[in-house]
Amino acid sequence: MKKTLSMAVSLAIAATCAVGVALPAHAADTTGATTLSGESLQSLIDTSAMSPRTKALAEKILAKLPADWQSRADAAAAKYGIDDSPWSDLRDSVINPDDYQCPSTELKTWARSLLMGAEDPFAIFMLSIFDGFNLPTYDALIFGAESSSNKFGVNGEYTQSLNSEMKNLKRFWDIDSADIELIPLHGADVFSSRERVARTLSVLYGGTPESQLDLADMFIELVTMEPILKGGANPIFSFNAFAYTEEREPAPTGISDRIVMGDGILQGMTAVGLGDVAPKAIQAHEFGHHVQYENDLFVSDLPRPEATRRTELMADAFGTYYLTHARGEALNTKRLLGSEQSFYEVGDCGFDNPGHHGTPNQRLAASTWAAGVANNAADQGHILPSLTFAEKFEAKLPDLVKPDAG
């Protein structure tokens, strides 16, 4: 497993649902996945009500892409671990959803609002089909580098706190973490540079960055023609945070271990009143994934959805233990658990989705339990070895995920 998306709304296709695009009947099944052949996409373009400008640009992009553009994009997503969020397509599963409380959350409501009122919904739809919403994520993942000049947050407002916490996390946990980098994820600065867009498109669709400059111009035009996208500054482009490693990867690409923090997720937490401590909680969660990577804690006999839920809840617990521990951030538990709602806010009920992260209540329960482990310890100065903490979590997991619907 290369990458773990912690929140992640990769709102690419969810965008289409959010703005209520009216598609031709034969395209009805394409709004939940990016699988469209060139022929079916051309048919959609021909029969849609999109504006002449959007239609012409979509046809230019389609003509410029290689014939196997979809399979190339899918291969890149698999290679780098870019996965779609389950939020927009929650499904029934083998675990009965009626046995769990799964309310909507303020963050989900806010995220769904990001594209409301679009002047040209088809521009958004075409951008999602061509994987345009993921370009900033690829840019940060593949080309991002740790630097003293990096800024976190739209105005750099989280730079000091996140850099400081990164140092503290490396001191706190008993793993080899010297090589883990902290990388920002922005949106507008990517789409303001045709060179950056071109090099990312070359990763997705092949060719050299120089050969993709014309295609980059088309993507930039597609982003700038819809005002609500704000030239890439809309939080939808950077609504992401994740940990990445190539530990034990049989075919490493040379990308360093890293934590990527997107502006959009930081904006979202601020929008729902969690901007105080939530960014630290998210970063601590992502570092928890690196603890799992180093200790080989992703190994599980559970079915894929439940296995993913296990690792996500464990990362929630690792993060909270650090944040409440006297030698970690030593945050007030009541204050922290209010902000630990950041984990609650990104819970989901996609029980049979391979990316299932746990319900909102399960994620909050994991954080509450971990805070208790730290606060109730007889020796407040002792940090549990990471493997010992993981064993305690494994013993508690059945209780954390038991049905909670009354």
C-alpha positions in Angstrom: 0.0 0.0 0.0 1.6 3.2 -1.1 -0.7 6.0 -0.1 -3.4 6.5 2.4 -6.0 9.2 1.9 -7.2 10.3 5.2 -10.1 12.6 4.4 -10.0 12.7 1.1 -12.7 13.9 -0.8 -11.1 13.7 -4.2 -14.2 15.4 -5.3 -13.6 14.8 -9.0 -16.8 13.0 -9.9 -18.7 14.0 -6.8 -18.4 17.5 -8.4 -20.8 16.5 -11.1 -23.5 15.4 -8.7 -23.0 18.5 -6.6 -23.7 20.9 -9.4 -26.6 18.8 -10.7 -25.4 18.4 -14.3 -28.2 17.1 -16.6 -26.5 14.5 -18.7 -27.8 12.5 -21.7 -29.5 9.2 -20.6 -26.7 7.1 -22.0 -24.2 8.9 -19.8 -26.2 8.4 -16.6 -23.9 5.6 -15.4 -20.7 7.6 -15.9 -21.2 10.1 -13.1 -20.0 7.7 -10.4 -16.7 6.7 -12.1 -14.3 8.1 -14.5 -14.4 5.2 -16.9 -15.5 6.5 -20.3 -14.1 5.4 -23.6 -13.2 8.0 -26.2 -16.1 7.0 -28.3 -18.7 7.2 -25.6 -17.2 10.5 -24.4 -17.4 11.9 -27.9 -21.0 10.8 -28.1 -21.7 12.5 -24.7 -20.1 15.7 -26.0 -22.1 15.6 -29.2 -25.5 15.1 -27.5 -25.0 17.3 -24.5 -26.2 20.8 -23.9 -22.8 22.1 -23.1 -21.9 25.5 -24.5 -20.1 25.8 -27.8 -16.9 27.0 -26.1 -16.9 24.1 -23.7 -17.7 21.6 -26.4 -14.9 22.9 -28.6 -12.4 22.8 -25.8 -13.4 19.3 -24.7 -13.0 18.0 -28.3 -9.6 19.6 -28.5 -8.5 17.9 -25.3 -9.9 14.6 -26.5 -8.1 14.9 -29.8 -4.8 15.7 -28.1 -4.9 12.9 -25.6 -3.6 9.4 -26.6 -6.3 6.9 -27.6 -5.7 4.9 -24.4 -5.8 8.0 -22.2 -8.3 6.4 -19.7 -6.2 3.3 -19.2 -3.1 5.5 -18.8 -4.8 7.6 -16.1 -6.0 4.4 -14.3 -2.5 3.0 -14.4 -1.1 6.2 -12.9 -3.7 6.2 -10.2 -2.9 2.6 -9.3 0.9 3.2 -9.4 0.7 6.2 -7.1 -2.2 5.1 -5.0 -4.6 7.8 -6.0 -8.1 6.6 -5.0 -11.5 8.2 -5.3 -13.3 9.1 -2.1 -16.3 6.9 -1.3 -18.3 9.9 -0.1 -20.2 10.5 -3.3 -21.2 7.0 -3.9 -22.2 5.3 -0.6 -23.6 1.9 -1.2 -25.3 -0.8 0.8 -22.9 -3.5 1.9 -22.5 -6.8 3.7 -22.4 -4.8 6.9 -26.0 -3.6 7.5 -25.9 0.3 7.3 -29.1 0.4 9.5 -27.1 -0.9 12.4 -24.9 2.2 12.4 -25.6 5.8 13.0 -24.2 7.7 10.0 -25.4 11.3 10.0 -24.2 13.9 7.5 -21.6 16.2 8.8 -20.9 19.9 8.5 -17.7 19.3 6.6 -19.4 17.1 4.0 -22.1 19.7 3.6 -19.4 22.4 3.2 -17.5 20.3 0.6 -20.7 19.7 -1.4 -21.2 23.5 -1.5 -17.9 24.2 -3.2 -19.3 23.9 -6.7 -22.8 25.0 -6.2 -23.9 27.8 -8.5 -21.4 27.0 -11.3 -22.0 28.9 -14.5 -20.8 26.1 -16.7 -21.3 22.7 -15.0 -20.2 20.8 -18.1 -16.8 22.4 -17.8 -16.5 20.9 -14.3 -17.8 17.6 -15.6 -15.2 17.5 -18.4 -12.4 18.5 -16.0 -13.4 15.6 -13.7 -13.5 13.1 -16.6 -9.9 14.1 -17.6 -8.7 13.8 -14.0 -8.1 17.6 -13.8 -9.1 17.8 -10.1 -6.3 15.5 -9.2 -3.5 17.4 -11.0 -2.5 19.4 -7.8 -2.4 16.1 -5.8 -0.1 14.5 -8.4 2.0 17.6 -8.5 2.6 17.6 -4.7 3.0 13.9 -4.5 5.5 13.4 -7.3 7.2 16.8 -7.6 6.8 18.3 -4.2 9.9 18.7 -1.9 10.4 19.8 1.6 11.7 23.3 1.8 12.0 26.2 4.3 10.1 28.3 1.8 7.0 26.0 1.8 3.8 27.6 3.0 0.9 25.7 4.6 -2.6 27.3 4.3 -3.8 29.7 1.6 -2.0 32.6 3.4 0.7 30.5 5.1 -1.2 30.7 8.3 -0.5 27.1 9.3 3.2 27.0 8.3 4.8 27.5 11.8 2.4 25.2 13.7 2.6 22.3 11.2 6.4 22.5 10.9 6.7 22.6 14.6 4.4 19.6 15.1 6.3 17.6 12.5 9.5 17.9 14.6 7.6 16.9 17.7 6.1 13.9 16.1 9.5 12.6 15.0 10.7 12.9 18.5 7.7 11.3 20.0 7.3 8.0 18.1 9.9 5.2 18.2 10.3 4.8 14.4 12.9 5.8 11.9 11.3 9.0 10.8 14.2 11.2 9.8 13.3 10.8 6.1 9.6 11.8 6.3 9.0 15.1 4.5 6.1 17.5 5.1 4.8 18.8 1.7 2.1 21.4 1.0 -0.7 20.9 -1.6 -1.9 24.0 -3.3 -4.3 24.5 -6.3 -4.0 27.9 -7.9 -0.2 27.9 -8.1 -0.3 24.7 -10.1 -2.8 26.0 -12.7 -0.9 29.3 -13.0 2.0 27.4 -14.4 1.7 25.6 -17.7 5.0 23.9 -17.1 3.8 22.4 -13.8 0.5 21.2 -15.4 2.4 19.8 -18.4 4.8 17.8 -16.3 1.9 16.3 -14.4 0.0 15.5 -17.5 3.1 13.7 -18.8 2.9 11.4 -15.8 -0.8 10.7 -16.5 -0.8 10.4 -20.2 2.8 9.9 -21.3 5.1 12.0 -23.4 7.5 14.6 -22.3 6.5 17.7 -20.3 7.5 19.7 -23.4 5.2 17.7 -25.6 2.3 18.3 -23.2 2.5 22.1 -23.0 -0.4 22.6 -25.5 -2.6 20.2 -23.6 -1.6 22.0 -20.4 -2.9 25.2 -21.9 -6.2 23.5 -22.6 -6.6 22.3 -19.0 -5.8 25.7 -17.7 -8.4 27.2 -20.0 -10.9 24.7 -18.8 -10.2 25.7 -15.2 -10.3 29.4 -15.8 -13.4 29.4 -17.9 -15.6 28.5 -14.9 -15.5 31.3 -12.3 -16.4 29.1 -9.4 -13.1 27.2 -9.8 -11.2 30.5 -9.1 -8.3 29.5 -11.4 -7.6 26.5 -9.2 -8.0 28.3 -5.9 -11.3 26.6 -5.1 -10.6 24.4 -2.1 -11.9 21.4 -4.1 -8.4 21.1 -5.8 -6.5 20.8 -2.6 -9.1 19.1 -0.3 -6.8 16.4 0.6 -4.3 15.1 3.2 -2.4 11.9 3.0 0.7 9.9 4.0 2.8 8.2 1.3 5.6 5.7 1.5 7.3 3.2 -0.8 8.3 1.1 2.1 8.4 -2.6 1.0 7.3 -1.5 -2.5 8.6 -3.9 -5.1 8.9 -1.2 -7.7 9.7 2.1 -6.0 9.6 5.3 -8.0 12.0 7.2 -5.8 9.5 9.4 -4.1 10.4 10.1 -0.5 8.3 9.2 2.5 6.0 12.2 3.0 2.9 13.7 4.5 1.0 16.0 2.1 -1.3 18.7 3.6 -3.7 20.4 1.3 -5.0 24.0 1.6 -8.5 22.8 1.0 -8.8 20.5 4.0 -7.4 23.3 6.2 -10.0 25.7 4.8 -12.7 23.2 5.3 -11.8 22.7 9.0 -11.7 26.4 9.5 -15.1 26.8 7.8 -16.8 24.4 10.3 -15.1 25.9 13.3 -12.3 23.4 13.7 -9.4 25.4 12.5 -7.8 25.7 15.9 -6.6 22.1 16.6 -7.9 20.1 13.7 -4.9 20.7 11.4 -2.7 19.2 14.1 -5.0 16.3 14.5 -4.9 15.6 10.8 -1.2 15.8 10.6 -0.8 13.5 13.7 -3.2 11.0 12.0 -1.1 11.0 8.8 2.1 10.5 10.9 0.2 7.6 12.5 0.1 6.0 9.1 3.9 6.2 8.9 4.1 4.5 12.3 2.0 1.8 10.7 4.2 1.6 7.6 7.4 1.3 9.6 5.9 -1.4 11.9 4.2 -3.3 9.1 0.8 -2.8 10.7 -1.2 -2.7 7.5 -1.2 -6.5 7.3 -4.6 -7.8 8.1 -6.8 -10.9 7.4 -9.9 -8.7 7.4 -11.9 -8.1 4.2 -10.7 -5.0 2.3 -13.3 -2.5 3.7 -12.9 -3.6 7.3 -9.1 -3.8 6.9 -9.0 -0.2 5.7 -11.3 0.9 8.5 -9.0 -0.8 11.0 -5.9 1.1 9.7 -7.7 4.4 9.6 -9.1 4.1 13.2 -5.7 3.0 14.4 -4.2 6.1 12.8 -6.9 8.2 14.5 -5.8 6.6 17.8 -2.1 7.1 17.2 -2.7 10.7 16.5 -4.9 11.4 19.5 -2.5 9.6 21.9 0.3 11.9 20.7 -1.9 15.0 20.9 -3.1 14.3 24.5 0.1 12.9 25.9 2.1 15.0 28.4 5.2 14.5 26.2 3.3 15.1 22.9 1.2 18.2 22.4 -0.3 17.9 25.9 -3.6 19.3 24.7 -6.6 19.6 26.9 -8.7 16.6 26.3 -12.1 18.4 26.2 -10.7 21.0 23.8 -9.0 18.3 21.7 -12.0 16.0 21.4 -14.0 18.9 20.1 -11.4 19.3 17.4 -11.0 15.5 17.0 -14.4 16.0 15.5 -12.3 16.5 12.4 -12.1 12.7 12.3 -15.8 12.4 12.9 -16.4 14.9 10.1 -14.7 12.7 7.5 -16.3 9.4 8.6 -18.2 7.5 6.0 -20.8 4.8 5.7 -19.4 3.1 2.6 -19.3 -0.2 4.3 -18.4 -2.2 1.2 -16.2 0.4 -0.3 -12.5 -0.6 -0.2 -11.7 2.9 1.0 -14.1 2.8 4.0 -12.6 4.8 6.8 -15.1 4.1 9.6 -18.3 5.8 10.5 -18.2 9.3 12.1 -19.1 7.8 15.5 -16.4 5.1 15.1 -13.7 7.6 14.4 -14.7 9.8 17.3 -14.8 6.7 19.5 -11.2 5.7 18.5 -10.0 9.2 19.4 -11.8 9.2 22.7 -10.4 5.9 23.6 -6.8 6.9 22.8 -7.1 10.1 24.8 -8.1 7.9 27.8 -5.0 5.7 27.3 -2.8 8.8 27.6 -4.7 10.5 30.4 -5.2 7.5 32.6 -1.6 6.2 32.5 0.0 5.9 35.9 3.2 7.3 34.6 2.4 10.4 32.6 5.9 10.8 31.4 6.1 7.3 29.8 5.4 7.0 26.1 4.1 3.6 25.1 6.1 1.8 22.4 4.2 2.1 19.1 3.8 -1.7 18.9 2.5 -1.9 22.5 0.0 0.8 21.7 -1.1 -1.0 18.5 -1.7 -4.2 20.6 -3.9 -2.3 22.9 -5.8 -0.8 20.0 -6.3 -4.3 18.4 -7.9 -5.5 21.6 -10.2 -2.5 21.7 -11.2 -2.5 18.0 -14.2 -4.9 18.3 -15.7 -2.5 20.8 -15.0 0.5 18.7 -16.8 -0.8 15.6 -19.8 -2.5 17.3 -23.2 -1.4 16.0 -24.4 1.7 17.6 -27.9 2.4 16.2 -30.4 2.5 19.1 
